[in-house]
Amino acid sequence: MKTTKLTTTKPTTTKLDLTGLKCPLPALKTRKALKSVQAGDRLEVHCTDPLSVIDIPNLIRETGDKVEIIERTQERIVFLIEKTDGGISPEQTGAG
């Protein structure tokens, strides 16, 4: 009888420093960085552009990933994006 070994890996978090960049660069660079992140892993994005609180969540709605703002101060905004398997759920499109 053959046994199967199940291995689990912890999600990795990649940090992306976009401080000092202005719209639309934070969203564009976040989109590019997400292409290299594996499903289940996270991307921590640091921004100083106040418009990123609109642009990055809108981008993540398009990609179907998950995002939360983990820090928001006068100086910076930090997003934590979790890469999903890439499928947009019916709830996200309004078709559910």
C-alpha positions as CSV (number, residue, x, y, z in Angstrom):
1,M,0.0,0.0,0.0
2,K,1.4,3.4,-1.0
3,T,1.2,6.2,1.5
4,T,0.8,9.8,0.4
5,K,2.5,12.5,2.3
6,L,0.6,15.8,2.7
7,T,2.7,18.9,3.0
8,T,1.4,22.3,3.7
9,T,3.2,25.6,3.2
10,K,2.7,28.8,5.0
11,P,1.6,31.7,2.9
12,T,4.4,34.2,2.1
13,T,4.0,37.9,2.3
14,T,5.8,40.1,-0.3
15,K,6.3,43.8,0.5
16,L,5.9,46.4,-2.2
17,D,7.0,49.9,-1.4
18,L,5.2,52.4,-3.6
19,T,5.7,55.4,-1.3
20,G,6.2,58.6,-3.3
21,L,4.4,57.4,-6.4
22,K,1.3,59.2,-7.7
23,C,-1.8,57.9,-9.4
24,P,-2.0,55.8,-11.5
25,L,1.4,54.2,-10.7
26,P,0.5,52.5,-7.4
27,A,-2.4,50.6,-9.0
28,L,-0.4,49.7,-12.1
29,K,2.6,48.5,-10.1
30,T,0.3,46.5,-7.8
31,R,-1.4,44.8,-10.7
32,K,2.0,43.9,-12.1
33,A,3.3,42.6,-8.8
34,L,0.1,40.4,-8.3
35,K,1.0,38.5,-11.4
36,S,4.1,37.0,-9.6
37,V,2.3,36.2,-6.4
38,Q,1.0,32.6,-5.9
39,A,-2.6,31.8,-4.8
40,G,-2.8,31.9,-1.0
41,D,0.2,34.3,-0.7
42,R,-0.1,37.9,0.3
43,L,1.1,41.2,-1.1
44,E,1.7,44.1,1.4
45,V,1.5,47.4,-0.4
46,H,2.8,50.6,1.1
47,C,1.5,53.9,-0.5
48,T,1.5,57.6,0.2
49,D,-0.9,58.6,-2.6
50,P,-4.3,59.4,-1.0
51,L,-6.1,58.2,-4.2
52,S,-4.7,54.7,-3.7
53,V,-7.5,54.1,-1.1
54,I,-9.9,54.2,-4.1
55,D,-7.7,52.8,-6.9
56,I,-6.2,49.7,-5.2
57,P,-9.6,48.3,-3.9
58,N,-11.1,48.9,-7.3
59,L,-8.2,47.0,-8.9
60,I,-8.7,44.1,-6.5
61,R,-12.4,44.0,-7.2
62,E,-11.4,43.4,-10.9
63,T,-8.9,40.7,-10.1
64,G,-11.1,38.8,-7.6
65,D,-8.5,38.9,-4.8
66,K,-9.0,40.0,-1.2
67,V,-7.8,43.3,0.2
68,E,-7.9,45.1,3.5
69,I,-6.3,48.4,4.7
70,I,-4.2,47.4,7.7
71,E,-2.8,50.9,8.3
72,R,-4.0,54.4,7.3
73,T,-2.3,57.4,8.7
74,Q,-1.6,60.9,7.4
75,E,1.8,59.7,6.1
76,R,0.9,56.3,4.4
77,I,-1.7,53.6,3.6
78,V,-0.8,50.0,3.9
79,F,-2.9,47.4,2.1
80,L,-2.8,43.6,2.6
81,I,-3.8,41.8,-0.5
82,E,-4.4,38.0,-0.5
83,K,-4.1,36.4,-3.8
84,T,-7.0,34.0,-4.6
85,D,-7.1,31.3,-7.2
86,G,-8.1,34.0,-9.7
87,G,-11.7,33.3,-10.2
88,I,-14.3,36.0,-9.7
89,S,-17.2,34.7,-7.7
90,P,-20.8,35.3,-8.7
91,E,-21.2,37.5,-5.6
92,Q,-18.6,39.8,-6.9
93,T,-20.2,40.2,-10.3
94,G,-23.7,40.6,-9.0
95,A,-24.8,37.4,-10.8
96,G,-25.2,35.3,-7.6
